[in-house]
């Protein structure tokens, strides 16, 4: 009998490590700034929103029995739109910061990202110190931790902030700035898209844990945390990292 009870207890413990909450097929609207491949973007061929964050959310929903409908929303107003109830949560490569946690609730991190500096190949420098010493200008997407990192390198007066990542990169290509502070995941995508033209030799400037963002007090955070744990434990998250970056 003792052996039977022990076996049942171990089985229950094992099951608890992989079973997640059940949200009964609930549909969640998800706000996302779809200008940041490979995290999220609009596939020009299909018009569908695709990317790492999309796959992560769908994988979580597969674990906790829910569905996700992504809604394109500009970064500048994305948190206000969340507060107004335009969607249920945000999945848009959002860095978890103490300041943001005062106004919104985050899930546990699902990935840790780091900043890089994207530059023109012909003008590339090898260190952040070179930007300071040479009085170079940086751009970044406004109201992001990327913009904060850029200001820490060259001073706020030498940072041009844009509404989208793509506008920041366009400024670089037009030689309005000398570099773009961008998260490493996006830098990889732009290096591939503009091979031989743009390069990101400066990496690992700052590490940011990324989380899904909910309104303060939303009870669904706990379920999504269970989903994140489940896709981490069963290897799904590693497979998605491998899919987009070839490493984990």
Phi and psi in degrees as GROMACS dihedral restraints (atoms count N, CA, C in turn):
[ dihedral_restraints ]
;  ai    aj    ak    al  type     phi  dphi    fc
    3     4     5     6     1   -60.3    20    10
    4     5     6     7     1   -41.2    20    10
    6     7     8     9     1   -63.7    20    10
    7     8     9    10     1   -38.7    20    10
    9    10    11    12     1   -64.6    20    10
   10    11    12    13     1   -45.6    20    10
   12    13    14    15     1   -63.2    20    10
   13    14    15    16     1   -39.7    20    10
   15    16    17    18     1   -63.7    20    10
   16    17    18    19     1   -42.4    20    10
   18    19    20    21     1   -63.0    20    10
   19    20    21    22     1   -42.1    20    10
   21    22    23    24     1   -65.1    20    10
   22    23    24    25     1   -39.8    20    10
   24    25    26    27     1   -64.5    20    10
   25    26    27    28     1   -42.7    20    10
   27    28    29    30     1   -65.7    20    10
   28    29    30    31     1   -38.7    20    10
   30    31    32    33     1   -64.3    20    10
   31    32    33    34     1   -41.4    20    10
   33    34    35    36     1   -65.3    20    10
   34    35    36    37     1   -40.8    20    10
   36    37    38    39     1   -63.4    20    10
   37    38    39    40     1   -42.4    20    10
   39    40    41    42     1   -63.8    20    10
   40    41    42    43     1   -42.7    20    10
   42    43    44    45     1   -64.5    20    10
   43    44    45    46     1   -37.1    20    10
   45    46    47    48     1   -65.7    20    10
   46    47    48    49     1   -21.7    20    10
   48    49    50    51     1   -80.3    20    10
   49    50    51    52     1   -15.5    20    10
   51    52    53    54     1  -118.6    20    10
   52    53    54    55     1   -23.8    20    10
   54    55    56    57     1   -79.2    20    10
   55    56    57    58     1   139.4    20    10
   57    58    59    60     1  -119.8    20    10
   58    59    60    61     1  -179.6    20    10
   60    61    62    63     1   -62.3    20    10
   61    62    63    64     1   160.8    20    10
   63    64    65    66     1  -122.2    20    10
   64    65    66    67     1   110.7    20    10
   66    67    68    69     1   -94.0    20    10
   67    68    69    70     1    11.3    20    10
   69    70    71    72     1    65.6    20    10
   70    71    72    73     1    29.6    20    10
   72    73    74    75     1    79.0    20    10
   73    74    75    76     1    15.9    20    10
   75    76    77    78     1   -59.1    20    10
   76    77    78    79     1   139.7    20    10
   78    79    80    81     1   -93.4    20    10
   79    80    81    82     1   127.1    20    10
   81    82    83    84     1  -111.7    20    10
   82    83    84    85     1   131.7    20    10
   84    85    86    87     1   -87.6    20    10
   85    86    87    88     1   133.6    20    10
   87    88    89    90     1  -121.3    20    10
   88    89    90    91     1   118.8    20    10
   90    91    92    93     1   -80.9    20    10
   91    92    93    94     1   137.4    20    10
   93    94    95    96     1  -154.0    20    10
   94    95    96    97     1   135.1    20    10
   96    97    98    99     1   -84.1    20    10
   97    98    99   100     1    99.9    20    10
   99   100   101   102     1   -87.4    20    10
  100   101   102   103     1    44.3    20    10
  102   103   104   105     1  -118.8    20    10
  103   104   105   106     1    19.0    20    10
  105   106   107   108     1  -129.2    20    10
  106   107   108   109     1    68.5    20    10
  108   109   110   111     1   -66.1    20    10
  109   110   111   112     1   145.3    20    10
  111   112   113   114     1   -92.1    20    10
  112   113   114   115     1     8.7    20    10
  114   115   116   117     1   -66.6    20    10
  115   116   117   118     1   -49.9    20    10
  117   118   119   120     1  -161.9    20    10
  118   119   120   121     1   137.4    20    10
  120   121   122   123     1  -161.8    20    10
  121   122   123   124     1   171.0    20    10
  123   124   125   126     1   -99.6    20    10
  124   125   126   127     1   123.3    20    10
  126   127   128   129     1   -68.8    20    10
  127   128   129   130     1   116.0    20    10
  129   130   131   132     1   -63.9    20    10
  130   131   132   133     1   -24.0    20    10
  132   133   134   135     1   -77.8    20    10
  133   134   135   136     1   -33.7    20    10
  135   136   137   138     1  -115.2    20    10
  136   137   138   139     1   -18.1    20    10
  138   139   140   141     1    77.2    20    10
  139   140   141   142     1     4.6    20    10
  141   142   143   144     1   -85.8    20    10
  142   143   144   145     1   147.2    20    10
  144   145   146   147     1   -81.9    20    10
  145   146   147   148     1   125.0    20    10
  147   148   149   150     1  -133.0    20    10
  148   149   150   151     1   166.7    20    10
  150   151   152   153     1   137.6    20    10
  151   152   153   154     1   177.7    20    10
  153   154   155   156     1   -59.1    20    10
  154   155   156   157     1   -48.8    20    10
  156   157   158   159     1   -61.3    20    10
  157   158   159   160     1   -37.9    20    10
  159   160   161   162     1   -62.0    20    10
  160   161   162   163     1   -46.5    20    10
  162   163   164   165     1   -65.3    20    10
  163   164   165   166     1   -38.2    20    10
  165   166   167   168     1   -63.1    20    10
  166   167   168   169     1   -47.8    20    10
  168   169   170   171     1   -62.9    20    10
  169   170   171   172     1   -42.9    20    10
  171   172   173   174     1   -64.4    20    10
  172   173   174   175     1   -36.5    20    10
  174   175   176   177     1   -67.1    20    10
  175   176   177   178     1   -40.0    20    10
  177   178   179   180     1   -62.5    20    10
  178   179   180   181     1   -45.7    20    10
  180   181   182   183     1   -62.0    20    10
  181   182   183   184     1   -33.0    20    10
  183   184   185   186     1   -64.0    20    10
  184   185   186   187     1   -28.6    20    10
  186   187   188   189     1   -83.3    20    10
  187   188   189   190     1   -35.1    20    10
  189   190   191   192     1  -111.0    20    10
  190   191   192   193     1    13.1    20    10
  192   193   194   195     1    59.9    20    10
  193   194   195   196     1    65.4    20    10
  195   196   197   198     1  -144.8    20    10
  196   197   198   199     1   175.0    20    10
  198   199   200   201     1  -128.5    20    10
  199   200   201   202     1   152.7    20    10
  201   202   203   204     1  -125.6    20    10
  202   203   204   205     1   135.1    20    10
  204   205   206   207     1  -121.9    20    10
  205   206   207   208     1   113.3    20    10
  207   208   209   210     1   -82.7    20    10
  208   209   210   211     1   140.6    20    10
  210   211   212   213     1  -125.2    20    10
  211   212   213   214     1   121.5    20    10
  213   214   215   216     1   -68.9    20    10
  214   215   216   217     1   127.4    20    10
  216   217   218   219     1  -142.7    20    10
  217   218   219   220     1   132.9    20    10
  219   220   221   222     1   -62.0    20    10
  220   221   222   223     1   140.9    20    10
  222   223   224   225     1   -57.6    20    10
  223   224   225   226     1   -40.1    20    10
  225   226   227   228     1   -58.3    20    10
  226   227   228   229     1   -31.9    20    10
  228   229   230   231     1  -116.2    20    10
  229   230   231   232     1    16.8    20    10
  231   232   233   234     1   -68.9    20    10
  232   233   234   235     1   -37.0    20    10
  234   235   236   237     1   -77.3    20    10
  235   236   237   238     1   -34.3    20    10
  237   238   239   240     1   -64.2    20    10
  238   239   240   241     1   -40.4    20    10
  240   241   242   243     1   -65.0    20    10
  241   242   243   244     1   -35.7    20    10
  243   244   245   246     1   -62.6    20    10
  244   245   246   247     1   -47.2    20    10
  246   247   248   249     1   -60.4    20    10
  247   248   249   250     1   -34.1    20    10
  249   250   251   252     1   -80.1    20    10
  250   251   252   253     1    -3.7    20    10
  252   253   254   255     1    84.1    20    10
  253   254   255   256     1    18.2    20    10
  255   256   257   258     1   -67.6    20    10
  256   257   258   259     1   -24.0    20    10
  258   259   260   261     1  -154.2    20    10
  259   260   261   262     1   175.1    20    10
  261   262   263   264     1   -91.2    20    10
  262   263   264   265     1   -33.1    20    10
  264   265   266   267     1  -158.0    20    10
  265   266   267   268     1   171.4    20    10
  267   268   269   270     1  -113.9    20    10
  268   269   270   271     1   131.7    20    10
  270   271   272   273     1  -128.5    20    10
  271   272   273   274     1    99.4    20    10
  273   274   275   276     1  -155.8    20    10
  274   275   276   277     1    42.9    20    10
  276   277   278   279     1    58.6    20    10
  277   278   279   280     1    43.4    20    10
  279   280   281   282     1   -86.1    20    10
  280   281   282   283     1   124.4    20    10
  282   283   284   285     1   -73.5    20    10
  283   284   285   286     1   137.3    20    10
  285   286   287   288     1   -83.7    20    10
  286   287   288   289     1   115.9    20    10
  288   289   290   291     1  -127.0    20    10
  289   290   291   292     1   156.8    20    10
  291   292   293   294     1   -62.4    20    10
  292   293   294   295     1   -37.4    20    10
  294   295   296   297     1   -64.8    20    10
  295   296   297   298     1   -44.8    20    10
  297   298   299   300     1   -66.7    20    10
  298   299   300   301     1   -33.4    20    10
  300   301   302   303     1   -65.3    20    10
  301   302   303   304     1   -17.5    20    10
  303   304   305   306     1   -71.0    20    10
  304   305   306   307     1   -26.8    20    10
  306   307   308   309     1  -110.9    20    10
  307   308   309   310     1   -13.4    20    10
  309   310   311   312     1  -150.3    20    10
  310   311   312   313     1   163.5    20    10
  312   313   314   315     1  -103.9    20    10
  313   314   315   316     1   136.5    20    10
  315   316   317   318     1  -109.6    20    10
  316   317   318   319     1   150.5    20    10
  318   319   320   321     1   -75.4    20    10
  319   320   321   322     1   176.2    20    10
  321   322   323   324     1   -61.7    20    10
  322   323   324   325     1   154.5    20    10
  324   325   326   327     1   -62.2    20    10
  325   326   327   328     1   142.7    20    10
  327   328   329   330     1  -108.1    20    10
  328   329   330   331     1   -12.8    20    10
  330   331   332   333     1  -162.5    20    10
  331   332   333   334     1   154.0    20    10
  333   334   335   336     1  -111.9    20    10
  334   335   336   337     1   125.1    20    10
  336   337   338   339     1  -112.6    20    10
  337   338   339   340     1   164.0    20    10
  339   340   341   342     1  -137.1    20    10
  340   341   342   343     1   152.7    20    10
  342   343   344   345     1   -82.4    20    10
  343   344   345   346     1   151.5    20    10
  345   346   347   348     1  -136.0    20    10
  346   347   348   349     1   169.0    20    10
  348   349   350   351     1  -117.7    20    10
  349   350   351   352     1   118.9    20    10
  351   352   353   354     1   -90.1    20    10
  352   353   354   355     1   133.6    20    10
  354   355   356   357     1  -138.5    20    10
  355   356   357   358     1   163.9    20    10
  357   358   359   360     1   -71.4    20    10
  358   359   360   361     1   139.3    20    10
  360   361   362   363     1   -55.8    20    10
  361   362   363   364     1   -43.4    20    10
  363   364   365   366     1   -72.0    20    10
  364   365   366   367     1   -17.5    20    10
  366   367   368   369     1  -115.4    20    10
  367   368   369   370     1    11.1    20    10
  369   370   371   372     1   -64.5    20    10
  370   371   372   373     1   139.1    20    10
  372   373   374   375     1  -114.9    20    10
  373   374   375   376     1   167.2    20    10
  375   376   377   378     1  -102.1    20    10
  376   377   378   379     1    -8.0    20    10
  378   379   380   381     1  -149.7    20    10
  379   380   381   382     1   158.0    20    10
  381   382   383   384     1   -62.7    20    10
  382   383   384   385     1   -31.0    20    10
  384   385   386   387     1   -61.9    20    10
  385   386   387   388     1   -31.3    20    10
  387   388   389   390     1   -63.0    20    10
  388   389   390   391     1   -35.8    20    10
  390   391   392   393     1   -64.8    20    10
  391   392   393   394     1   -40.9    20    10
  393   394   395   396     1   -66.1    20    10
  394   395   396   397     1   -48.6    20    10
  396   397   398   399     1   -65.5    20    10
  397   398   399   400     1   -33.6    20    10
  399   400   401   402     1   -97.4    20    10
  400   401   402   403     1     2.0    20    10
  402   403   404   405     1    64.3    20    10
  403   404   405   406     1    36.4    20    10
  405   406   407   408     1   -82.2    20    10
  406   407   408   409     1   161.0    20    10
  408   409   410   411     1  -106.7    20    10
  409   410   411   412     1   146.2    20    10
  411   412   413   414     1  -120.9    20    10
  412   413   414   415     1   153.3    20    10
  414   415   416   417     1  -122.1    20    10
  415   416   417   418     1   165.3    20    10
  417   418   419   420     1  -165.8    20    10
  418   419   420   421     1   165.8    20    10
  420   421   422   423     1   -73.7    20    10
  421   422   423   424     1   135.7    20    10
  423   424   425   426     1   -63.3    20    10
  424   425   426   427     1   147.9    20    10
  426   427   428   429     1    60.5    20    10
  427   428   429   430     1    37.8    20    10
  429   430   431   432     1  -126.3    20    10
  430   431   432   433     1   165.5    20    10
  432   433   434   435     1   -67.1    20    10
  433   434   435   436     1   -23.6    20    10
  435   436   437   438     1   -60.3    20    10
  436   437   438   439     1   -43.6    20    10
  438   439   440   441     1   -64.2    20    10
  439   440   441   442     1   -36.9    20    10
  441   442   443   444     1   -64.0    20    10
  442   443   444   445     1   -42.7    20    10
  444   445   446   447     1   -64.8    20    10
  445   446   447   448     1   -42.1    20    10
  447   448   449   450     1   -58.4    20    10
  448   449   450   451     1   -44.6    20    10
  450   451   452   453     1   -64.0    20    10
  451   452   453   454     1   -34.0    20    10
  453   454   455   456     1   -69.7    20    10
  454   455   456   457     1   -22.8    20    10
  456   457   458   459     1   -86.1    20    10
  457   458   459   460     1   -49.3    20    10
  459   460   461   462     1  -118.7    20    10
  460   461   462   463     1    -0.2    20    10
  462   463   464   465     1    89.3    20    10
  463   464   465   466     1   144.2    20    10
  465   466   467   468     1   -58.6    20    10
  466   467   468   469     1   -32.3    20    10
  468   469   470   471     1   -68.0    20    10
  469   470   471   472     1   -16.6    20    10
  471   472   473   474     1  -107.6    20    10
  472   473   474   475     1    19.4    20    10
  474   475   476   477     1  -115.1    20    10
  475   476   477   478     1   127.8    20    10
  477   478   479   480     1  -103.0    20    10
  478   479   480   481     1   119.0    20    10
  480   481   482   483     1  -101.8    20    10
  481   482   483   484     1   137.1    20    10
  483   484   485   486     1  -124.1    20    10
  484   485   486   487     1   161.1    20    10
  486   487   488   489     1   -69.4    20    10
  487   488   489   490     1   -28.8    20    10
  489   490   491   492     1  -131.5    20    10
  490   491   492   493     1   159.1    20    10
  492   493   494   495     1   -60.8    20    10
  493   494   495   496     1   -42.4    20    10
  495   496   497   498     1   -62.8    20    10
  496   497   498   499     1   -35.3    20    10
  498   499   500   501     1   -67.4    20    10
  499   500   501   502     1   -36.4    20    10
  501   502   503   504     1   -63.7    20    10
  502   503   504   505     1   -42.1    20    10
  504   505   506   507     1   -68.1    20    10
  505   506   507   508     1   -37.9    20    10
  507   508   509   510     1   -62.0    20    10
  508   509   510   511     1   -38.9    20    10
  510   511   512   513     1   -61.9    20    10
  511   512   513   514     1   -37.4    20    10
  513   514   515   516     1   -65.7    20    10
  514   515   516   517     1   -46.4    20    10
  516   517   518   519     1   -63.8    20    10
  517   518   519   520     1   -32.7    20    10
  519   520   521   522     1   -83.6    20    10
  520   521   522   523     1     0.7    20    10
  522   523   524   525     1    66.3    20    10
  523   524   525   526     1    27.4    20    10
  525   526   527   528     1   -77.7    20    10
  526   527   528   529     1   -25.5    20    10
  528   529   530   531     1  -136.1    20    10
  529   530   531   532     1   170.3    20    10
  531   532   533   534     1  -102.8    20    10
  532   533   534   535     1   -11.9    20    10
  534   535   536   537     1  -167.5    20    10
  535   536   537   538     1   161.1    20    10
  537   538   539   540     1  -123.2    20    10
  538   539   540   541     1   124.7    20    10
  540   541   542   543     1   -82.6    20    10
  541   542   543   544     1   124.7    20    10
  543   544   545   546     1  -148.6    20    10
  544   545   546   547     1   151.3    20    10
  546   547   548   549     1   -69.2    20    10
  547   548   549   550     1   152.6    20    10
  549   550   551   552     1   -57.4    20    10
  550   551   552   553     1   -35.3    20    10
  552   553   554   555     1   -63.0    20    10
  553   554   555   556     1   -45.0    20    10
  555   556   557   558     1   -69.0    20    10
  556   557   558   559     1   -36.3    20    10
  558   559   560   561     1   -60.0    20    10
  559   560   561   562     1   -41.5    20    10
  561   562   563   564     1   -58.4    20    10
  562   563   564   565     1   -43.1    20    10
  564   565   566   567     1   -65.1    20    10
  565   566   567   568     1   -42.6    20    10
  567   568   569   570     1   -71.0    20    10
  568   569   570   571     1   -33.7    20    10
  570   571   572   573     1   -60.6    20    10
  571   572   573   574     1   -40.3    20    10
  573   574   575   576     1   -70.5    20    10
  574   575   576   577     1   -43.5    20    10
  576   577   578   579     1   -66.0    20    10
  577   578   579   580     1   -36.6    20    10
  579   580   581   582     1  -117.1    20    10
  580   581   582   583     1    45.9    20    10
  582   583   584   585     1   -56.7    20    10
  583   584   585   586     1   131.9    20    10
  585   586   587   588     1    85.6    20    10
  586   587   588   589     1    -9.4    20    10
  588   589   590   591     1  -114.4    20    10
  589   590   591   592     1   -43.3    20    10
  591   592   593   594     1  -124.2    20    10
  592   593   594   595     1   147.4    20    10
  594   595   596   597     1  -147.3    20    10
  595   596   597   598     1   153.7    20    10
  597   598   599   600     1  -125.0    20    10
  598   599   600   601     1    76.5    20    10
  600   601   602   603     1   -76.5    20    10
  601   602   603   604     1   -19.7    20    10
  603   604   605   606     1   -97.4    20    10
  604   605   606   607     1   119.5    20    10
  606   607   608   609     1  -131.0    20    10
  607   608   609   610     1   166.7    20    10
  609   610   611   612     1    64.8    20    10
  610   611   612   613     1    33.6    20    10
  612   613   614   615     1   -68.7    20    10
  613   614   615   616     1   -37.3    20    10
  615   616   617   618     1  -158.2    20    10
  616   617   618   619     1   144.3    20    10
  618   619   620   621     1  -106.2    20    10
  619   620   621   622     1   126.3    20    10
  621   622   623   624     1  -118.6    20    10
  622   623   624   625     1   122.8    20    10
  624   625   626   627     1   -74.6    20    10
  625   626   627   628     1   135.5    20    10
  627   628   629   630     1  -105.6    20    10
  628   629   630   631     1   140.9    20    10
  630   631   632   633     1  -140.2    20    10
  631   632   633   634     1   164.9    20    10
  633   634   635   636     1   -81.1    20    10
  634   635   636   637     1   146.4    20    10
  636   637   638   639     1  -115.4    20    10
  637   638   639   640     1   127.3    20    10
  639   640   641   642     1  -121.8    20    10
  640   641   642   643     1   161.9    20    10
  642   643   644   645     1   -64.3    20    10
  643   644   645   646     1   152.4    20    10
  645   646   647   648     1   -54.6    20    10
  646   647   648   649     1   130.5    20    10
  648   649   650   651     1    82.6    20    10
  649   650   651   652     1     5.7    20    10
  651   652   653   654     1   -67.5    20    10
  652   653   654   655     1   121.5    20    10
  654   655   656   657     1   -70.8    20    10
  655   656   657   658     1   -12.6    20    10
  657   658   659   660     1   -74.2    20    10
  658   659   660   661     1   -12.3    20    10
  660   661   662   663     1   -57.4    20    10
  661   662   663   664     1   -42.2    20    10
  663   664   665   666     1   -61.1    20    10
  664   665   666   667     1   -42.4    20    10
  666   667   668   669     1   -64.6    20    10
  667   668   669   670     1   -41.8    20    10
  669   670   671   672     1   -68.5    20    10
  670   671   672   673     1   -31.7    20    10
  672   673   674   675     1   -63.1    20    10
  673   674   675   676     1   -39.4    20    10
  675   676   677   678     1   -63.8    20    10
  676   677   678   679     1   -39.6    20    10
  678   679   680   681     1   -64.8    20    10
  679   680   681   682     1   -41.6    20    10
  681   682   683   684     1   -61.9    20    10
  682   683   684   685     1   -43.4    20    10
  684   685   686   687     1   -61.2    20    10
  685   686   687   688     1   -41.1    20    10
  687   688   689   690     1   -65.5    20    10
  688   689   690   691     1   -43.5    20    10
  690   691   692   693     1   -74.8    20    10
  691   692   693   694     1   -21.2    20    10
  693   694   695   696     1   -74.5    20    10
  694   695   696   697     1   -43.7    20    10
  696   697   698   699     1   -70.5    20    10
  697   698   699   700     1   -33.5    20    10
  699   700   701   702     1   -91.9    20    10
  700   701   702   703     1     3.9    20    10
  702   703   704   705     1    89.7    20    10
  703   704   705   706     1    -3.4    20    10
  705   706   707   708     1   -60.8    20    10
  706   707   708   709     1   -42.9    20    10
  708   709   710   711     1   -63.4    20    10
  709   710   711   712     1   -42.5    20    10
  711   712   713   714     1   -61.1    20    10
  712   713   714   715     1   -38.9    20    10
  714   715   716   717     1   -65.3    20    10
  715   716   717   718     1   -36.6    20    10
  717   718   719   720     1   -69.4    20    10
  718   719   720   721     1   -40.1    20    10
  720   721   722   723     1   -60.7    20    10
  721   722   723   724     1   -43.2    20    10
  723   724   725   726     1   -62.1    20    10
  724   725   726   727     1   -40.2    20    10
  726   727   728   729     1   -59.9    20    10
  727   728   729   730     1   -42.3    20    10
  729   730   731   732     1   -93.4    20    10
  730   731   732   733     1   -28.3    20    10
  732   733   734   735     1  -127.8    20    10
  733   734   735   736     1    -5.8    20    10
  735   736   737   738     1    70.8    20    10
  736   737   738   739     1    18.7    20    10
  738   739   740   741     1  -154.1    20    10
  739   740   741   742     1   169.3    20    10
